[in-house]
Amino acid sequence: MIFDTHAHYDDEAFDEDRDLLLGSLLEHGIEAVTNIGASMETSKNTLKLAEKYPHVYGAIGIHPNDTGEMRSEDLNWLKEHSSNKKVVAIGEIGLDYYWEEPDHDTQKKWFIRQLDLAREVKLPVVIHSRDAAKDTLDLMKAHAEKNLGGVIHCFSYGKEIAREYLNMGYYLGVGGVLTFKNARKLREVVEYMPMEQMVLETDCPYLAPVPNRGKRNSSLNLSYVVQEISAIKGISEEEVIEITNRNGKKLYGLI
């Protein structure tokens, strides 16, 4: 069965049918989901979902675009709730230079502090990196190269950056973008990387794969991503599902 390692089911896009959808995942071949916090509010919502559904786990953390409002007491809250048995990671954290705010120094400060928190509480990290390849990698090498572990979510860089993270022992998250016509770089990375370091993710409600691109995404769409990986790697869809499921469980310490 499929493990969706990165979703945002607390998003308002699911307000009308959240319970129905999450309750139906198992019968549609989705064994588990990790809901990812991106702010204080969404981290709290993530805890509620994880407590309600046995097959939903949670990551808590502050997305780089939300670090402008972050305070030390928020870090204390994250530390306190990281001991929840359904919390499996700190994230999503990282750097996002697509937008001008918050400034880069603010993003870096809270990225480092959340990396340090993850090490302190012995949880893996879920890394967000957009238009910030060098700075993200430099900070990861300085603060998260050894004895941390995690996933580079929605990996979007080329083979050289992929090699660096793979050599550091990180997983790469692959989702609907792989099915896009302009995904040449990602296809090259998927072809190059070992299956043992790949995990499936949706980032739902965003980044729905072809043929549903532009629509609301959900874990039910991961079959299209599985088909694409199967074709690129020359292995069966069943193997893709089995290997990525096991990887997801290893990533989040569930086996």
C-alpha positions as CSV (number, residue, x, y, z in Angstrom):
1,M,0.0,0.0,0.0
2,I,1.0,3.6,-0.6
3,F,2.6,5.9,2.0
4,D,1.9,9.6,1.3
5,T,4.8,11.2,3.2
6,H,3.8,14.8,2.8
7,A,0.2,16.2,2.8
8,H,-1.7,19.2,4.1
9,Y,-5.1,17.8,4.9
10,D,-5.8,20.6,7.4
11,D,-5.9,23.0,4.4
12,E,-9.3,24.8,3.8
13,A,-9.5,23.1,0.4
14,F,-10.6,19.9,2.3
15,D,-13.1,21.6,4.6
16,E,-16.2,20.2,2.9
17,D,-15.1,16.5,2.7
18,R,-12.0,16.1,4.9
19,D,-13.4,13.3,7.1
20,L,-15.0,11.4,4.2
21,L,-11.7,11.6,2.2
22,L,-9.4,10.6,5.1
23,G,-11.7,7.9,6.2
24,S,-11.7,6.3,2.7
25,L,-7.9,6.3,2.1
26,L,-7.3,2.8,3.3
27,E,-9.9,1.2,1.0
28,H,-8.2,3.1,-1.9
29,G,-4.7,1.6,-1.2
30,I,-3.3,4.4,0.9
31,E,-1.9,2.9,4.1
32,A,-0.6,6.0,5.8
33,V,-0.2,9.8,5.5
34,T,2.0,12.3,7.2
35,N,0.3,15.6,7.6
36,I,2.9,18.4,7.6
37,G,2.8,21.6,9.7
38,A,3.9,24.8,8.1
39,S,3.0,27.4,10.8
40,M,1.9,27.3,14.5
41,E,-1.7,27.1,13.4
42,T,-1.2,24.3,10.9
43,S,1.1,22.4,13.3
44,K,-1.7,22.5,15.9
45,N,-4.2,21.3,13.3
46,T,-1.8,18.5,12.3
47,L,-1.8,17.2,15.9
48,K,-5.6,17.1,15.9
49,L,-5.7,15.1,12.6
50,A,-3.0,12.7,13.8
51,E,-4.9,12.1,17.1
52,K,-8.2,11.5,15.2
53,Y,-7.0,9.1,12.5
54,P,-4.8,6.0,13.3
55,H,-3.3,6.1,9.8
56,V,-2.4,9.8,9.9
57,Y,1.0,10.9,11.4
58,G,2.2,14.4,11.9
59,A,5.2,16.7,11.4
60,I,5.4,20.0,13.2
61,G,7.4,23.0,12.3
62,I,7.5,26.5,10.8
63,H,7.8,27.0,7.0
64,P,10.4,29.6,6.0
65,N,7.7,32.0,4.7
66,D,6.2,32.0,8.2
67,T,9.4,32.6,10.2
68,G,9.0,36.4,10.1
69,E,6.5,36.1,13.0
70,M,8.3,33.2,14.8
71,R,9.3,33.7,18.4
72,S,11.3,31.7,21.0
73,E,8.1,30.6,22.7
74,D,7.0,28.9,19.4
75,L,10.2,26.9,19.5
76,N,9.4,25.9,23.0
77,W,5.9,24.7,21.9
78,L,7.4,22.6,19.1
79,K,9.8,21.0,21.6
80,E,7.1,20.3,24.0
81,H,4.8,18.6,21.5
82,S,7.6,16.8,19.6
83,S,7.2,14.1,22.3
84,N,3.7,13.2,21.1
85,K,3.8,9.6,19.9
86,K,2.1,10.6,16.5
87,V,4.7,13.3,15.8
88,V,7.3,11.8,13.5
89,A,9.4,14.7,12.2
90,I,10.2,18.4,12.5
91,G,9.0,20.2,9.4
92,E,8.4,21.6,7.1
93,I,11.4,23.9,7.6
94,G,14.0,25.4,5.3
95,L,14.6,28.3,3.0
96,D,12.3,29.9,0.3
97,Y,13.8,32.8,-1.7
98,Y,11.0,32.9,-4.2
99,W,9.3,35.6,-2.1
100,E,11.2,38.6,-0.8
101,E,9.8,38.3,2.8
102,P,10.9,37.4,5.3
103,D,14.5,38.4,4.7
104,H,17.1,35.7,4.1
105,D,18.8,36.2,7.5
106,T,15.5,35.7,9.3
107,Q,14.8,32.5,7.4
108,K,18.3,31.2,8.1
109,K,18.2,31.9,11.8
110,W,15.0,29.9,12.3
111,F,16.0,27.2,9.9
112,I,19.1,26.6,12.0
113,R,17.3,26.7,15.3
114,Q,14.7,24.2,14.1
115,L,17.5,21.9,12.8
116,D,19.1,22.1,16.2
117,L,15.7,21.3,17.8
118,A,15.3,18.3,15.6
119,R,18.7,17.0,16.7
120,E,17.8,17.7,20.3
121,V,14.5,15.8,20.2
122,K,15.9,13.1,17.9
123,L,13.5,13.5,15.1
124,P,14.1,13.6,11.3
125,V,13.5,16.8,9.3
126,V,11.2,17.7,6.4
127,I,13.1,20.2,4.3
128,H,11.5,22.9,2.1
129,S,14.0,24.5,-0.3
130,R,12.8,26.8,-3.2
131,D,15.2,29.0,-5.2
132,A,17.7,28.5,-2.4
133,A,19.8,25.5,-3.4
134,K,23.3,26.7,-2.3
135,D,22.2,28.2,1.0
136,T,20.1,25.3,2.0
137,L,22.8,22.8,1.2
138,D,25.4,24.8,3.0
139,L,23.3,25.0,6.2
140,M,22.4,21.4,6.0
141,K,26.1,20.4,5.7
142,A,26.9,22.7,8.7
143,H,24.0,21.7,10.9
144,A,22.4,18.5,9.7
145,E,25.0,16.3,7.9
146,K,25.3,13.7,10.6
147,N,22.9,11.8,12.8
148,L,19.8,13.7,11.8
149,G,18.1,12.3,8.7
150,G,15.0,13.4,6.9
151,V,13.6,14.2,3.5
152,I,14.1,16.9,0.9
153,H,10.5,17.6,0.2
154,C,9.3,18.2,-3.4
155,F,12.9,17.9,-4.7
156,S,13.3,20.3,-7.5
157,Y,17.0,20.7,-8.2
158,G,19.4,18.8,-10.5
159,K,21.5,15.7,-10.2
160,E,24.5,17.4,-8.6
161,I,22.4,18.7,-5.7
162,A,20.6,15.4,-5.5
163,R,23.9,13.6,-5.2
164,E,25.0,15.7,-2.2
165,Y,21.8,15.0,-0.3
166,L,21.8,11.3,-1.2
167,N,25.4,11.0,0.0
168,M,24.3,12.6,3.3
169,G,21.7,9.9,3.7
170,Y,18.6,11.9,3.0
171,Y,15.5,10.8,1.2
172,L,14.1,12.8,-1.8
173,G,10.4,13.4,-2.0
174,V,8.8,12.8,-5.4
175,G,5.2,13.8,-6.3
176,G,3.0,15.1,-9.0
177,V,5.6,17.4,-10.6
178,L,7.2,14.3,-12.1
179,T,4.3,14.0,-14.5
180,F,4.6,17.6,-15.8
181,K,6.0,18.2,-19.3
182,N,8.7,20.5,-17.9
183,A,10.0,18.1,-15.4
184,R,13.1,17.0,-17.3
185,K,15.5,17.7,-14.4
186,L,13.4,15.7,-11.9
187,R,13.1,12.8,-14.4
188,E,16.8,12.8,-14.6
189,V,17.1,12.7,-10.8
190,V,14.6,9.9,-10.5
191,E,16.4,7.9,-13.2
192,Y,19.7,8.5,-11.4
193,M,18.8,8.0,-7.7
194,P,18.5,4.7,-5.9
195,M,14.9,3.6,-5.1
196,E,16.0,3.0,-1.5
197,Q,16.1,6.8,-0.9
198,M,12.9,7.8,-2.7
199,V,9.6,8.5,-0.9
200,L,6.2,9.4,-2.4
201,E,4.4,12.6,-1.5
202,T,1.5,14.7,-2.7
203,D,1.9,18.1,-1.0
204,C,-1.9,18.1,-1.4
205,P,-4.0,20.1,-2.0
206,Y,-1.2,21.4,-4.3
207,L,0.7,19.9,-7.3
208,A,-1.8,17.4,-8.6
209,P,-0.3,15.2,-11.3
210,V,-1.3,15.0,-14.9
211,P,-4.1,14.3,-15.9
212,N,-5.5,16.2,-12.9
213,R,-3.0,19.1,-13.0
214,G,-4.6,22.3,-11.7
215,K,-7.2,20.5,-9.6
216,R,-7.2,19.8,-5.9
217,N,-4.7,17.1,-5.2
218,S,-5.1,14.2,-2.8
219,S,-3.3,11.0,-1.9
220,L,-5.6,9.2,-4.4
221,N,-3.6,10.7,-7.2
222,L,-0.4,9.1,-6.2
223,S,-1.1,6.2,-8.6
224,Y,-0.2,8.5,-11.5
225,V,3.2,9.2,-9.9
226,V,3.8,5.5,-9.3
227,Q,3.1,4.9,-13.0
228,E,5.7,7.5,-14.0
229,I,8.4,6.2,-11.6
230,S,7.7,2.6,-12.8
231,A,8.2,3.7,-16.4
232,I,11.4,5.6,-15.7
233,K,13.0,3.0,-13.4
234,G,11.9,0.0,-15.4
235,I,10.3,-1.8,-12.4
236,S,6.8,-2.8,-11.7
237,E,4.3,-0.4,-10.0
238,E,4.0,-2.9,-7.2
239,E,7.7,-2.7,-6.6
240,V,7.6,1.1,-6.6
241,I,4.8,1.1,-4.0
242,E,6.5,-1.6,-1.8
243,I,9.9,0.1,-1.8
244,T,8.6,3.7,-1.2
245,N,6.2,2.5,1.5
246,R,9.1,0.8,3.4
247,N,11.3,4.0,2.8
248,G,8.5,6.2,4.3
249,K,8.3,4.1,7.4
250,K,12.1,4.1,7.8
251,L,12.2,7.9,7.3
252,Y,9.7,8.5,10.0
253,G,10.9,5.8,12.4
254,L,7.8,3.6,12.1
255,I,9.8,0.4,11.6
